[in-house]
Amino acid sequence: MASLNSAINLDVKKFLRWWRHELDFLVPEKIRPLFFEQQGFIIVRPEGTQLALTYVSSVTNIPEPLVILERNSSGTAEYKALLVKDERLIKAKLILRLTTEQAIQKELSLPVATKENLTQVVAYELDRYTPFKAEQVYFAIKPLEGEHEPGQIRIMLILTPKITLDGLYEDLKAMGMSPLFVDYEATPNDSEKSYDRYNLLPESLREKTANTPYLIYTGLLVWILLLLGTTLVLPVWFEYQTVNVLQEKIAAIEKDAKAVKTMQQEIDAMINETRLLIAEKNSAPAVIDMLNTLSSLMKDDTWLSYAQYSDGHLQIQGESPAASALIGVLEDANIFANTRFVSPVTQDKISGQERFQITVDVTTQTKSGL
């Protein structure tokens, strides 16, 4: 089972090569032949002193045996005649596929720390892994997929003696053949996946590839990245601009809202004060009304020497022939209630009148029945 703690290693170069391969479909079919002349592959397989040629179409990918050639002048003539006869072969790329007689392979497990300098490490330890020294062979390394032991990577080491490959290469060149790459039949390359190939052919002998396809791939990649960036960035930019405009409008509205809220609070405060004043005013009748009522209730033989109104209570002092009768008179008034003496009634010896001190509650409620 795969470990969740294992590090994820991304080969950027391999990814870009894969991505370039996947971009092939973006090139219109009508102009594809102008830039991609490859119409298939000729696989050359050495068999003793002969070469077995097989054609593999890039469309069907089905092997088609062509001919077996001698590695001499007669084979050269036969190969040239074959090219004249079949136009497909002129544009086809050539692959030299070694057999078990010309190459060997071995699976190795190496520390993951060697991944960055894998070729140098294998070259240094080659005589330990194989019967050959590094200067005696051409070798290639193909990473293997699948499970790895912790801290290890699995690779396939493919090698061929230099003398063997050099001889085959010279024969092919003499016959007018220039191989694109050299692989091993036990671990053949996928001709369609150029990003995942290994090549036993040394750099000095490899065919120089045209720059046009790479420029097209690069241009397509840049164009796609620009489109992708535009697709991702423009909506965000527009949203950003819209948000900024909305924020400015919101800030202006919030400023007006704060001013309105302040004004509303001031108005509410004024309304509350007005209500309190109205309530205070309505809690008792006007003093002039109260005095008029009191004056109309007092008969001519009764007079007041003192009157005080405070907090809804009216206190009066004076003299009357019958002070006790004043209680009923005041109670019958609409604005007076709870009439009572606050001190005993006394009689003035000189005038013969009764001295009284009365307190009465002043109210605005109309008494029932009156």
N, C-alpha and C positions, 0 to 999 in steps of 0.2 A: 504494500500500500504506500502511495506517495506521502512524503512527509510535508506537513504544512509549514514547517520551519525551514525548508530548503530554500536556498536563494534562487531567484529567477534571473538567469543570464540571457541578455538580449544581444545577439550578434547584429549590430547595426548594418554592417556592410552586406551581410547575407539578407537581411530584411529589405534593404534597398534594391538588391538584385532581384529578389522575389517580386517586389512591388513593380519594378520596371517590366518584368515579364508579364505581370497581370495587367499592365497598361496597354498591352498589344491590341486588345479589342477596341481601344479608343481610336486607333488609326483607321480611317475609312477603307473599306475593301478595295475601292477603285484605285486608291493611290498607294495601297500597301505594297504592291509589287515594285513600285519605284524606289522604295527604301529598304524593303526586306526581300532580297532576291532569293533567299533560301526557300526552296520548294520541296526539300526532303534531304535524306542523308544516304550516303553510300558507306556501308560498313564493310571494311576490308579485314578479313580474318586470315592470318597466315596459316598455311597447312603444308609444312615441309618446305619444298621449293616452289610452292604455288600460293596464289592468293585467291580466296573465295570472296566474291563481291555480292553483296545483298543491298537492295534498294528499299528504303523505308520512307513512305510518303509522310509528309508532315500533316496531311489531312486525315488519312485513314490509319496511319501508324501500323500498317500491316507489312511484315517483311516480304520482300519479293526477290528470290534468288535470281541473280543476273548471269554470272559467268565465273569460271575458274581460270585464272590466268597464270602463265608461267612467269617467273621472275627474271625475264630476259627480254631481248629485243622483240621477239615474236609476241610476247605478252603485251609489250608496249604498243605495238601496232594494233593488236586486237582491242586494246583499251581505247585507243584513239578512234578506231572505227566504231566502237560502241557509243562513244560520245556523239559522233556524227549521226548515228542512227537514232539515238534517243535523246531529244532535247532536254528532257527532265534532268538528265545526269549532268548537264553543263552547269546548271545553277545549284546542284546539290552539294552539300558540305560533306567532306570525307572524314570518316572516323576509323582509326586503326584500333581494332579490338584484339588484344593479345589472348592467347590460349594458355592452358596450363603448362605448355612446353616453354613459353616465353616469360611467364610471370608467376608470382606466388602472392599469397595474402595471408595475414595473420591478425587475429583480433587481440587488442591490447587494452588493458585497464590502467590508467595513469591518474596520478593525483590531479585534482581540479586546479591546483595552483600552476600546473604546466600549460594550461589552456592558452595563455597569452603568447607563449613561446614554444608551441607544440612542435613545429618543424625542427627547431634547433635542438630540442630535447630528444626527439626521436633520432635525429642524425647523430647526436653524441652517443646514444645508447644503442645504435643500430646493430653493432656487432654482438651485443648481448641478446637481442631479440631474434636475430637471423644469422645465417652463416656468412654474411657479407659485411664489408665495411662500407661506410658512407660513400667513399670515392669510387666504389665498384658498381654502384647501382643508381638508377633513377627511382625515386619512390614518391608516393602520394599518400595523403591521409584523408580518410572519409569519416567524419563523426557519425556515430551510430545513435539511432533513436531508441527509446524504451527506457526501462528502469536502470538506474545506476546505483552502485553502492554509495553510501554516504561518503562525500569527499573524493569521489572517483568519477572519471569520465571514460566512456568506452569509445574506442576508435578502431577502424579497420586500416591496417597498414598494407598497402599494395606496392610491390616493387618488381623491377625487372633489371637484369644486368645491362649495363651501359653498352657493352659490345653487341648484345642482341638487338636492342632498340636502335642503336646507331646504324647497324647493318640493314635493318628493315627500313629505316627512314631513308637511307641512301638509295635503296632499291625503288622505293616509292617515288622519290624525287626524280630518279632516272626515267621512270615511266610516266612522268608528268602529273603525279599525285602529290597533293599538299594537305596533310591531315590537319583538321581543326583541333582535335585532341586525341589522346591515346588512353584507352581504359582497358579493363580486364574483364573477360567474359563471365567470371564468377561473380563479379560485382559491377555490372554494366551501368553506365550513366543513363539517366533519362534524357534523351535527346531534346525533349521539349523544355526541360527545366535547366536552363543554362545557369541559373543562380545557385544550383546545388551540384555542380559538376566537380570532379577531381580530374587531374590531367597528369599523366606520367611523362608527357613531353616537356623537356626543359624549356625555360623561357627563351633561350637563344634560338630554338628551332620552331617556336610557335608562330602560326600565321598572324600577321598583323591585321587586326580588324578595322573596318572603316569607322570613322567617327560619326557619320551621319545618323545611324540608328541611335547612338548614345545621345546625340544632340536632341533628337526627336523625343526620346524618353525623358531627358532632362527638362525639355521645354514643356512636355505634357505634365510632368510631375509638378513643375513650378506653377503652371497654369491651374492645375487642380488645387494645389495648395492655396493659390490666390483666391480661387473661387470659394474654396472651403472657408478660408479666413474671412472673405467678404460676407459669406452667408452667415457666419457666426458673429462677426463683429458689427456689421451694419444694424441688425435688429437691436443689439445691445446699445449701440450708439444712439439710435433713434429713441429707444426707451429712456436712455439717460437724458437726452435733450428734453423729451416730454416731461420726465420727472422734474427736471430743473424748472421748466416753465410752470408746471403745476405747483412746485414748491414756492416759486415767487408769487403766484396768485394766492396760494394759501397764506403766505406771510402777510400779504396786503389785506386779505380777508380777516386774518386773525387780529391785525392791528385795528381794523374797523370794528371787529367784534368786541375787542377789549374796550374801545371807546364807547360802543353802544352799551356794553355791560356796566361800565362805570356810570354812564348817564342813567341807566335803568336803576342802578343801586341808589343814586342820588334821588331819582324820582320816587322810588319805594320809600326811602327815608322821609321824604317830604310828605308822602301820602300817610305814612304812619304817624308823623307828627301832627298832621292835619286831623287824622282820625282821633288821636289822643285829645287834641284841643276840642274837637266837636263833642267827644264823649264827656270831657270835663264840663263843657258848656251845657250839655244836655242832662248832666247828672243833677242839676239843681236849676230852679227857675231863676230868671233874672232878678237881681236884687230889687230893682224898682217895682217888679211885679209882686215880690214878696212883701215889700213895705206897703204897697197899695192895698194888698189883701189884708195885712195886719191892721192897717189904719181903718179899713172898712168894717173890721170885726169889733174894734174897740168902741164902745159907746161913749157918749159925751161925758158921763160921770166917771169914766175910767181914764187915767192918764199914765203914761210911761215915763220913767226917769232914766231908764238905761236899756239899751238893746245892743246885742253883739251876735254876729253871724260868723261861724267858723266850722269848716269841714262838715257841712250839711246840718249843723245844729244851730238853732236860734235860741238865745237866752234873753229873757226880758224881765225887767223889774219895774214896779210901779205901785199904784194904789187904786183900789176899786171898792165900791160898796159891798160887792159879793164876789170875792176873789175865786171861790170854788166854782162859780158859774163860768168862769173863763175857760176852764178845762174843756167843757162840752162845746163851747163856742169855737175854740181853736181846733178841736178834733173834727168838727163838721166841715172845716175848710179842706178843699182838694189838695192843697200843697203842704198841709201840716199833718203830722202823725206822732203817736207816742208822746202825747203831751203829759207833763208831770211837774209837780213842785219839787224844787231842789232844796228848799228850806221851809221851815214852818211858817205858816201865815201868822202875822202879828197885826195888832190894831194901833193905829196912830191915835193917841189920846187927844191931840189937838183937833185934828180934822174928823176923827171918828171913822176914817177909811181903813180898809184892810191892806196891809203891805204884803206884797207877794213877790216871789222869784220863781219863774217858770222856765223850763227848757222844753223845746219842741223840735222834732226832727222835720227837716224840710225835704220834701219829695216831689218828683215830677209826675208820679203815678196818680191817675184819676181814680178816686174812690168809687166803688160800685154803688149804684143807687142815687148818686148825686148828679 
